[in-house]
Amino acid sequence: MQGYLLKKEIQNLFENLKKRQELDKELKENLNSFFSLIDEKAKNKEIKLSPSEWNTLGSLAYASTESTENLNQFTNFLLEKF
């Protein structure tokens, strides 16, 4: 019985890992789309970002792929800025 429960937990972990990988991939795709849009709007002078804001944006975006807390900080920065 314990062997079955252990196998079940391992399977749950594996399924959660697959879900996490899919979400990580989707997050990176969304970040790439976001930066393409921001870059286009900056070139068209629709938005203006200082060099430090670009650095903050890039740093937070990169960090957002590392943890949920960093993603929250990135999202909050975007809400404040835009």
C-alpha atoms as one frame of an Amber mdcrd trajectory, in Angstrom:
protein
   0.000   0.000   0.000   2.795   2.458   0.883   4.514   1.641  -2.403   1.325
   2.610  -4.247   1.042   5.884  -2.306   4.675   6.698  -3.000   4.228   6.036
  -6.717   1.080   8.187  -6.694   2.936  11.084  -5.040   5.804  10.760  -7.521
   3.292  10.846 -10.368   1.662  13.958  -8.844   5.050  15.643  -8.603   5.813
  14.773 -12.207   2.448  16.126 -13.386   2.973  19.335 -11.409   6.433  19.700
 -12.921   4.969  19.367 -16.412   2.344  22.003 -15.601   5.027  24.304 -14.205
   7.158  23.878 -17.325   4.167  24.722 -19.529   3.401  27.808 -17.451   7.070
  28.882 -17.510   7.093  28.560 -21.292   3.886  30.577 -21.579   5.259  33.253
 -19.225   8.422  33.619 -21.317   6.355  33.886 -24.498   4.168  36.544 -22.875
   7.240  38.468 -21.731   8.697  38.381 -25.243   5.408  39.663 -26.693   5.233
  42.346 -24.027   8.751  43.590 -24.724   8.126  43.619 -28.464   5.053  45.767
 -27.887   6.849  48.093 -25.462   9.789  48.429 -27.862   7.450  49.284 -30.735
   5.570  51.849 -28.665   8.842  53.402 -27.504  10.066  53.688 -31.112   6.784
  55.340 -32.087   7.134  57.733 -29.121   3.843  56.470 -27.660   5.594  55.796
 -24.368   8.770  57.156 -22.883  11.058  55.150 -20.610  14.280  56.374 -19.080
  17.358  54.137 -19.250  16.890  53.266 -15.572  13.255  52.325 -16.211  14.349
  50.055 -19.078  16.877  48.453 -16.731  14.281  48.004 -14.005  11.809  46.587
 -16.500  14.356  44.116 -17.847  15.621  43.079 -14.432  12.152  42.521 -13.035
  11.057  40.650 -16.152  14.039  38.313 -15.940  13.517  37.815 -12.210   9.823
  37.153 -12.754  10.707  33.865 -14.418  12.443  32.773 -11.208   9.674  33.118
  -8.628   6.072  34.102  -8.085   7.080  36.903  -5.730   9.289  38.405  -8.433
   6.422  38.093 -10.909   4.231  40.012  -8.445   6.849  42.776  -8.207   7.105
  42.942 -11.992   3.337  43.134 -12.387   3.075  45.843  -9.716   5.801  47.865
 -11.465   3.871  47.600 -14.745   0.624  48.678 -13.104   2.333  51.701 -11.579
   4.154  52.659 -14.776   1.398  52.018 -17.297
